[in-house]
């Protein structure tokens, strides 16, 4: 059986190298073994997002936010996934929270404002 940490490390290395589809496999295995680990779910959400699997990305980022509601990056990613799904009105809340939690992040503000205009 694969060690969760090894699966996570392998998946994150693939993700960082731009091999998004391949990263899903070890990260999903790691998530299945440790579903409460937000770092694993965040990495898996990023891989799903980068492969255009926005519903799966939304589910992973929502799980992270449920466990860690002050994770501004997960809130931002949740909002972005919701926007990609055409759920702009729903995206406003997590994007606004992310921008308020970390006002130095220009990208957070840009997407918050896009969601406001589109909703």
Buried (B, 14 or more C-beta within 10 A) or exposed (E): EEEBEEBBEBBBEBBEEEBBEBBBBBBBBBBEBBEEBBEBBBBBBBBBBBBEBBEBBBBBBBBBBEBBEEBBBBBBBBBBBBBBBEBBEBBBBBBBBBBEBBEEBEEBBEBBEBBEEEE
